[in-house]
Amino acid sequence: MTIGASLFVIAIGAILAFAVRAEPDWLDVQTAGQVLIFIGLVMLGITLFMWARRRRRLAMQADSDDSTVPPAVDRIVDGQVERRPPTGRPHTEPGQRPPTGRS
């Protein structure tokens, strides 16, 4: 369900409810149009509710992340910062030269 699909159903319902003047024996076109408008509005409401819920959840996740300490580099164990090398690179202390792989 998207906003576009909801608006499409509402538009089809409005056309049937207000623009079509045909009156077949087996269908009340105006009532069918009003039902489609109602269904489109319900779809639109559900879509907007789901978007708002997702947006709120993503915002809460962004607030809870501590981007100052990347988890692959540092972690706190028993109140002490444990330094770990990032994946794929050897760990060096500040001021040290990285190993070259040559003896």
C-alpha positions in Angstrom: 0.0 0.0 0.0 1.5 3.3 -1.1 0.3 6.8 -1.2 0.1 6.6 -5.0 -2.1 3.5 -4.9 -4.4 5.1 -2.3 -4.8 8.3 -4.4 -5.5 6.1 -7.5 -8.3 4.3 -5.7 -9.7 7.6 -4.4 -9.6 9.1 -7.9 -11.4 6.1 -9.4 -14.0 6.3 -6.7 -14.5 10.0 -7.2 -15.0 9.4 -11.0 -17.6 6.7 -10.3 -19.3 8.7 -7.6 -19.5 12.1 -9.3 -18.9 11.8 -13.0 -20.5 8.6 -14.2 -24.2 8.9 -14.9 -24.8 5.3 -16.2 -27.2 3.3 -14.1 -26.9 -0.4 -14.7 -29.5 -2.6 -13.0 -26.9 -4.8 -11.2 -24.7 -1.9 -9.8 -25.3 1.4 -8.1 -22.3 3.3 -9.5 -22.5 6.2 -7.1 -22.4 3.8 -4.1 -19.5 1.9 -5.6 -17.6 5.1 -6.0 -18.2 6.2 -2.4 -17.0 2.8 -1.2 -13.8 3.1 -3.3 -13.3 6.6 -1.9 -13.6 5.2 1.6 -11.3 2.3 0.9 -8.7 4.7 -0.6 -8.9 6.9 2.5 -8.4 3.9 4.8 -5.4 2.8 2.7 -3.9 6.3 2.9 -4.3 6.4 6.6 -2.7 3.0 7.1 0.2 4.0 4.8 0.8 7.3 6.6 0.6 5.5 10.0 3.2 2.9 8.9 5.5 5.6 7.6 5.3 7.6 10.8 6.0 4.5 12.9 9.0 3.5 10.7 10.3 7.1 10.8 10.0 7.2 14.6 11.7 3.8 15.0 14.6 4.9 12.7 15.0 8.2 14.6 15.1 6.3 17.9 17.8 4.0 16.5 19.8 6.9 15.3 19.6 8.6 18.8 20.6 5.4 20.6 23.7 4.8 18.5 26.9 6.1 20.0 28.9 7.1 16.9 31.8 8.5 18.9 33.2 5.0 19.7 33.0 2.6 16.7 32.2 -0.9 18.1 34.8 -2.6 15.8 37.6 -0.4 17.2 36.9 0.2 20.9 34.7 -1.4 23.5 34.3 -0.9 27.2 34.9 -4.0 29.5 34.6 -3.6 33.2 35.0 0.2 33.0 38.2 -0.1 30.9 38.5 0.8 27.2 39.7 -2.3 25.3 41.2 -1.3 22.0 40.8 -3.7 19.1 42.2 -3.4 15.6 39.6 -2.6 12.9 39.0 -5.6 10.6 41.7 -6.0 8.0 44.3 -3.6 9.5 46.9 -4.3 12.1 46.6 -2.3 15.3 49.3 0.3 16.1 49.6 2.6 19.0 49.9 6.3 18.3 53.5 7.1 17.2 54.3 3.6 16.0 54.8 2.7 12.4 52.6 0.0 11.0 54.3 -3.4 10.3 55.4 -3.7 6.7 55.4 -7.5 6.5 59.1 -7.5 5.8 61.8 -8.8 8.2 
